[in-house]
Amino acid sequence: MHFIPRQCQIVVTSVVLSLGSLPVFADALTQAIKTESATQSAAIKSQKKIDGLDDRTRKMLEQYRSAARQTKTLLTYNAHLKELLASQEAEKASLEQQLQQTEVTQREIVPLILNMQNSLEQFVQLDLPFLPKERQQRITKLQAMMTRADVTNAEKFRRIIEAYQIENDYGNTIEAYRANITLEGTTSSVDFLRVGRVALYYQRLDGSETGYWNQADKRWETLANEYQHPIRNGLRIARKETAPDLLSLPVAAAVEAK
């Protein structure tokens, strides 16, 4: 019966011993929790770093792709610039060649213009004396233009060609106009009828006298009265006062210019 208290004492002692070890276990558990928490914090930080690295990586990748696109664009643009520069160089060479040719042409065209001007003056002097004031004014203007430095050779050439064209058109038309004529020292107003460059006639305003220009003798001569009516009809046709009709007019034989 003495053993019972001993057993109880052992149990109590064990319990006391067990209760005495609780603080140690609690400390270990707390340390374990702290370690786990630290591990999780480290893991979270590591994940954040990884996420941060992923973001930077994506940004760097996007920057790389953007740089690659810009590089491609720049390469294409540079290639275009090279082609453009090559084209400009070719055009420059062509312009320089044209300029050299133009300088030669300028030297050649000036004598041509002057020769054409002189030929036109001689032609008018030798031609039938119709519209003498108008035609002489045209020649005088051309002469004055030839000495002007502010007028290009191209414009001078154009004006010469224009004058030639006007003179050429005279040969394909008939014309009636009124002007003064000097006959036997007396100046009077008459109606002139020009038929191309074939003939030039005049008729006094009262119809009392009709004549023509004798190109061979360079003088005016009167015509017989039988030509008064045809000349009058010719004047009306030229003025578009009546319909075109056949006219019986005297025509001098062609004279070779001297």
NUDO-59739 format. One record per residue (C-alpha): x, y, z; residue number from 1. Coordinates in steps of 0.1 Angstrom, whole numbers. Layout:
<node xx="X" yy="Y" zz="Z" pos="NUM"/>
...
! end
This chain:
<node xx="0" yy="0" zz="0" pos="1"/>
<node xx="30" yy="22" zz="3" pos="2"/>
<node xx="36" yy="21" zz="-35" pos="3"/>
<node xx="5" yy="42" zz="-44" pos="4"/>
<node xx="18" yy="75" zz="-31" pos="5"/>
<node xx="50" yy="69" zz="-50" pos="6"/>
<node xx="33" yy="63" zz="-82" pos="7"/>
<node xx="13" yy="94" zz="-78" pos="8"/>
<node xx="44" yy="113" zz="-71" pos="9"/>
<node xx="59" yy="100" zz="-103" pos="10"/>
<node xx="29" yy="110" zz="-123" pos="11"/>
<node xx="28" yy="144" zz="-107" pos="12"/>
<node xx="65" yy="147" zz="-113" pos="13"/>
<node xx="60" yy="138" zz="-149" pos="14"/>
<node xx="32" yy="163" zz="-152" pos="15"/>
<node xx="53" yy="189" zz="-136" pos="16"/>
<node xx="82" yy="180" zz="-159" pos="17"/>
<node xx="58" yy="181" zz="-189" pos="18"/>
<node xx="44" yy="215" zz="-178" pos="19"/>
<node xx="79" yy="227" zz="-173" pos="20"/>
<node xx="88" yy="220" zz="-209" pos="21"/>
<node xx="59" yy="240" zz="-224" pos="22"/>
<node xx="78" yy="273" zz="-225" pos="23"/>
<node xx="106" yy="257" zz="-245" pos="24"/>
<node xx="81" yy="243" zz="-270" pos="25"/>
<node xx="63" yy="276" zz="-273" pos="26"/>
<node xx="96" yy="294" zz="-280" pos="27"/>
<node xx="104" yy="268" zz="-307" pos="28"/>
<node xx="70" yy="272" zz="-322" pos="29"/>
<node xx="73" yy="310" zz="-322" pos="30"/>
<node xx="107" yy="307" zz="-338" pos="31"/>
<node xx="93" yy="284" zz="-364" pos="32"/>
<node xx="65" yy="308" zz="-372" pos="33"/>
<node xx="89" yy="337" zz="-374" pos="34"/>
<node xx="112" yy="317" zz="-397" pos="35"/>
<node xx="82" yy="307" zz="-419" pos="36"/>
<node xx="71" yy="343" zz="-420" pos="37"/>
<node xx="105" yy="355" zz="-429" pos="38"/>
<node xx="107" yy="328" zz="-455" pos="39"/>
<node xx="73" yy="339" zz="-469" pos="40"/>
<node xx="84" yy="376" zz="-468" pos="41"/>
<node xx="116" yy="367" zz="-486" pos="42"/>
<node xx="96" yy="347" zz="-511" pos="43"/>
<node xx="72" yy="376" zz="-517" pos="44"/>
<node xx="101" yy="400" zz="-521" pos="45"/>
<node xx="118" yy="376" zz="-545" pos="46"/>
<node xx="85" yy="373" zz="-564" pos="47"/>
<node xx="82" yy="411" zz="-565" pos="48"/>
<node xx="118" yy="413" zz="-577" pos="49"/>
<node xx="109" yy="387" zz="-604" pos="50"/>
<node xx="78" yy="406" zz="-613" pos="51"/>
<node xx="99" yy="437" zz="-614" pos="52"/>
<node xx="124" yy="420" zz="-636" pos="53"/>
<node xx="95" yy="408" zz="-658" pos="54"/>
<node xx="82" yy="443" zz="-661" pos="55"/>
<node xx="116" yy="457" zz="-669" pos="56"/>
<node xx="122" yy="428" zz="-693" pos="57"/>
<node xx="89" yy="435" zz="-711" pos="58"/>
<node xx="97" yy="472" zz="-712" pos="59"/>
<node xx="132" yy="465" zz="-725" pos="60"/>
<node xx="117" yy="441" zz="-751" pos="61"/>
<node xx="92" yy="467" zz="-762" pos="62"/>
<node xx="120" yy="493" zz="-764" pos="63"/>
<node xx="140" yy="469" zz="-784" pos="64"/>
<node xx="111" yy="462" zz="-808" pos="65"/>
<node xx="105" yy="500" zz="-811" pos="66"/>
<node xx="142" yy="506" zz="-817" pos="67"/>
<node xx="141" yy="478" zz="-843" pos="68"/>
<node xx="111" yy="494" zz="-861" pos="69"/>
<node xx="128" yy="528" zz="-860" pos="70"/>
<node xx="160" yy="513" zz="-874" pos="71"/>
<node xx="141" yy="496" zz="-902" pos="72"/>
<node xx="123" yy="529" zz="-909" pos="73"/>
<node xx="156" yy="548" zz="-909" pos="74"/>
<node xx="172" yy="523" zz="-932" pos="75"/>
<node xx="143" yy="526" zz="-956" pos="76"/>
<node xx="145" yy="564" zz="-954" pos="77"/>
<node xx="183" yy="564" zz="-959" pos="78"/>
<node xx="179" yy="541" zz="-989" pos="79"/>
<node xx="153" yy="566" zz="-1003" pos="80"/>
<node xx="177" yy="595" zz="-996" pos="81"/>
<node xx="205" yy="577" zz="-1015" pos="82"/>
<node xx="182" yy="572" zz="-1045" pos="83"/>
<node xx="171" yy="608" zz="-1043" pos="84"/>
<node xx="206" yy="621" zz="-1041" pos="85"/>
<node xx="216" yy="599" zz="-1070" pos="86"/>
<node xx="187" yy="613" zz="-1090" pos="87"/>
<node xx="196" yy="649" zz="-1080" pos="88"/>
<node xx="232" yy="643" zz="-1091" pos="89"/>
<node xx="221" yy="630" zz="-1124" pos="90"/>
<node xx="197" yy="660" zz="-1129" pos="91"/>
<node xx="225" yy="683" zz="-1119" pos="92"/>
<node xx="248" yy="668" zz="-1145" pos="93"/>
<node xx="220" yy="671" zz="-1171" pos="94"/>
<node xx="214" yy="707" zz="-1162" pos="95"/>
<node xx="250" yy="715" zz="-1164" pos="96"/>
<node xx="252" yy="699" zz="-1198" pos="97"/>
<node xx="220" yy="718" zz="-1209" pos="98"/>
<node xx="235" yy="750" zz="-1196" pos="99"/>
<node xx="266" yy="744" zz="-1217" pos="100"/>
<node xx="245" yy="737" zz="-1247" pos="101"/>
<node xx="223" yy="767" zz="-1240" pos="102"/>
<node xx="254" yy="789" zz="-1239" pos="103"/>
<node xx="263" yy="776" zz="-1274" pos="104"/>
<node xx="227" yy="781" zz="-1285" pos="105"/>
<node xx="227" yy="816" zz="-1272" pos="106"/>
<node xx="258" yy="824" zz="-1293" pos="107"/>
<node xx="241" yy="809" zz="-1323" pos="108"/>
<node xx="206" yy="823" zz="-1319" pos="109"/>
<node xx="216" yy="860" zz="-1317" pos="110"/>
<node xx="230" yy="862" zz="-1352" pos="111"/>
<node xx="200" yy="843" zz="-1364" pos="112"/>
<node xx="176" yy="868" zz="-1348" pos="113"/>
<node xx="195" yy="897" zz="-1363" pos="114"/>
<node xx="195" yy="881" zz="-1398" pos="115"/>
<node xx="158" yy="874" zz="-1395" pos="116"/>
<node xx="152" yy="911" zz="-1385" pos="117"/>
<node xx="172" yy="924" zz="-1414" pos="118"/>
<node xx="155" yy="901" zz="-1439" pos="119"/>
<node xx="120" yy="912" zz="-1426" pos="120"/>
<node xx="129" yy="949" zz="-1431" pos="121"/>
<node xx="141" yy="942" zz="-1466" pos="122"/>
<node xx="110" yy="921" zz="-1474" pos="123"/>
<node xx="87" yy="949" zz="-1463" pos="124"/>
<node xx="106" yy="975" zz="-1483" pos="125"/>
<node xx="103" yy="953" zz="-1514" pos="126"/>
<node xx="67" yy="943" zz="-1509" pos="127"/>
<node xx="35" yy="960" zz="-1520" pos="128"/>
<node xx="31" yy="993" zz="-1500" pos="129"/>
<node xx="0" yy="983" zz="-1480" pos="130"/>
<node xx="-4" yy="994" zz="-1444" pos="131"/>
<node xx="30" yy="1011" zz="-1445" pos="132"/>
<node xx="26" yy="1029" zz="-1412" pos="133"/>
<node xx="15" yy="998" zz="-1393" pos="134"/>
<node xx="42" yy="976" zz="-1407" pos="135"/>
<node xx="70" yy="1001" zz="-1402" pos="136"/>
<node xx="59" yy="1006" zz="-1366" pos="137"/>
<node xx="62" yy="969" zz="-1360" pos="138"/>
<node xx="97" yy="969" zz="-1375" pos="139"/>
<node xx="107" yy="999" zz="-1354" pos="140"/>
<node xx="96" yy="982" zz="-1322" pos="141"/>
<node xx="116" yy="951" zz="-1331" pos="142"/>
<node xx="147" yy="972" zz="-1337" pos="143"/>
<node xx="143" yy="989" zz="-1303" pos="144"/>
<node xx="138" yy="956" zz="-1286" pos="145"/>
<node xx="169" yy="940" zz="-1300" pos="146"/>
<node xx="191" yy="965" zz="-1280" pos="147"/>
<node xx="173" yy="959" zz="-1247" pos="148"/>
<node xx="192" yy="938" zz="-1221" pos="149"/>
<node xx="161" yy="931" zz="-1201" pos="150"/>
<node xx="145" yy="912" zz="-1229" pos="151"/>
<node xx="156" yy="876" zz="-1233" pos="152"/>
<node xx="167" yy="861" zz="-1265" pos="153"/>
<node xx="138" yy="837" zz="-1264" pos="154"/>
<node xx="114" yy="866" zz="-1262" pos="155"/>
<node xx="131" yy="884" zz="-1291" pos="156"/>
<node xx="130" yy="853" zz="-1312" pos="157"/>
<node xx="93" yy="848" zz="-1304" pos="158"/>
<node xx="85" yy="884" zz="-1314" pos="159"/>
<node xx="104" yy="880" zz="-1347" pos="160"/>
<node xx="85" yy="848" zz="-1355" pos="161"/>
<node xx="53" yy="866" zz="-1346" pos="162"/>
<node xx="61" yy="894" zz="-1371" pos="163"/>
<node xx="69" yy="868" zz="-1398" pos="164"/>
<node xx="36" yy="851" zz="-1391" pos="165"/>
<node xx="17" yy="884" zz="-1395" pos="166"/>
<node xx="34" yy="891" zz="-1428" pos="167"/>
<node xx="27" yy="856" zz="-1439" pos="168"/>
<node xx="-10" yy="859" zz="-1432" pos="169"/>
<node xx="-12" yy="889" zz="-1454" pos="170"/>
<node xx="-7" yy="866" zz="-1484" pos="171"/>
<node xx="-38" yy="846" zz="-1476" pos="172"/>
<node xx="-64" yy="873" zz="-1471" pos="173"/>
<node xx="-81" yy="902" zz="-1487" pos="174"/>
<node xx="-84" yy="935" zz="-1469" pos="175"/>
<node xx="-101" yy="969" zz="-1473" pos="176"/>
<node xx="-89" yy="1000" zz="-1454" pos="177"/>
<node xx="-90" yy="1037" zz="-1458" pos="178"/>
<node xx="-58" yy="1058" zz="-1458" pos="179"/>
<node xx="-41" yy="1087" zz="-1475" pos="180"/>
<node xx="-24" yy="1085" zz="-1509" pos="181"/>
<node xx="-2" yy="1110" zz="-1527" pos="182"/>
<node xx="-9" yy="1113" zz="-1564" pos="183"/>
<node xx="8" yy="1139" zz="-1586" pos="184"/>
<node xx="19" yy="1158" zz="-1555" pos="185"/>
<node xx="-16" yy="1158" zz="-1540" pos="186"/>
<node xx="-25" yy="1139" zz="-1509" pos="187"/>
<node xx="-61" yy="1126" zz="-1505" pos="188"/>
<node xx="-80" yy="1099" zz="-1487" pos="189"/>
<node xx="-89" yy="1068" zz="-1507" pos="190"/>
<node xx="-101" yy="1032" zz="-1501" pos="191"/>
<node xx="-75" yy="1006" zz="-1506" pos="192"/>
<node xx="-82" yy="970" zz="-1516" pos="193"/>
<node xx="-54" yy="944" zz="-1510" pos="194"/>
<node xx="-58" yy="910" zz="-1526" pos="195"/>
<node xx="-32" yy="888" zz="-1508" pos="196"/>
<node xx="1" yy="899" zz="-1520" pos="197"/>
<node xx="-10" yy="897" zz="-1556" pos="198"/>
<node xx="-23" yy="932" zz="-1561" pos="199"/>
<node xx="-31" yy="965" zz="-1544" pos="200"/>
<node xx="-58" yy="988" zz="-1556" pos="201"/>
<node xx="-72" yy="1022" zz="-1546" pos="202"/>
<node xx="-104" yy="1040" zz="-1554" pos="203"/>
<node xx="-113" yy="1076" zz="-1546" pos="204"/>
<node xx="-141" yy="1080" zz="-1521" pos="205"/>
<node xx="-165" yy="1094" zz="-1547" pos="206"/>
<node xx="-155" yy="1065" zz="-1571" pos="207"/>
<node xx="-143" yy="1089" zz="-1597" pos="208"/>
<node xx="-108" yy="1072" zz="-1600" pos="209"/>
<node xx="-95" yy="1037" zz="-1596" pos="210"/>
<node xx="-59" yy="1026" zz="-1598" pos="211"/>
<node xx="-33" yy="1000" zz="-1588" pos="212"/>
<node xx="2" yy="997" zz="-1577" pos="213"/>
<node xx="27" yy="989" zz="-1604" pos="214"/>
<node xx="52" yy="968" zz="-1586" pos="215"/>
<node xx="76" yy="967" zz="-1616" pos="216"/>
<node xx="78" yy="1005" zz="-1618" pos="217"/>
<node xx="71" yy="1012" zz="-1581" pos="218"/>
<node xx="44" yy="1037" zz="-1587" pos="219"/>
<node xx="6" yy="1041" zz="-1588" pos="220"/>
<node xx="-12" yy="1040" zz="-1621" pos="221"/>
<node xx="-49" yy="1046" zz="-1629" pos="222"/>
<node xx="-72" yy="1019" zz="-1643" pos="223"/>
<node xx="-99" yy="1022" zz="-1670" pos="224"/>
<node xx="-134" yy="1030" zz="-1658" pos="225"/>
<node xx="-145" yy="995" zz="-1665" pos="226"/>
<node xx="-127" yy="984" zz="-1633" pos="227"/>
<node xx="-145" yy="1008" zz="-1610" pos="228"/>
<node xx="-174" yy="984" zz="-1604" pos="229"/>
<node xx="-153" yy="953" zz="-1598" pos="230"/>
<node xx="-130" yy="972" zz="-1574" pos="231"/>
<node xx="-161" yy="986" zz="-1555" pos="232"/>
<node xx="-174" yy="950" zz="-1552" pos="233"/>
<node xx="-141" yy="938" zz="-1540" pos="234"/>
<node xx="-141" yy="965" zz="-1513" pos="235"/>
<node xx="-176" yy="954" zz="-1502" pos="236"/>
<node xx="-166" yy="918" zz="-1501" pos="237"/>
<node xx="-134" yy="926" zz="-1480" pos="238"/>
<node xx="-156" yy="945" zz="-1456" pos="239"/>
<node xx="-180" yy="916" zz="-1454" pos="240"/>
<node xx="-208" yy="938" zz="-1466" pos="241"/>
<node xx="-217" yy="913" zz="-1493" pos="242"/>
<node xx="-212" yy="876" zz="-1500" pos="243"/>
<node xx="-179" yy="865" zz="-1516" pos="244"/>
<node xx="-181" yy="864" zz="-1554" pos="245"/>
<node xx="-158" yy="861" zz="-1584" pos="246"/>
<node xx="-140" yy="893" zz="-1593" pos="247"/>
<node xx="-125" yy="903" zz="-1627" pos="248"/>
<node xx="-95" yy="924" zz="-1616" pos="249"/>
<node xx="-63" yy="933" zz="-1635" pos="250"/>
<node xx="-33" yy="916" zz="-1621" pos="251"/>
<node xx="3" yy="926" zz="-1631" pos="252"/>
<node xx="28" yy="900" zz="-1641" pos="253"/>
<node xx="50" yy="887" zz="-1613" pos="254"/>
<node xx="82" yy="907" zz="-1610" pos="255"/>
<node xx="114" yy="892" zz="-1596" pos="256"/>
<node xx="127" yy="910" zz="-1566" pos="257"/>
<node xx="161" yy="926" zz="-1570" pos="258"/>
! end
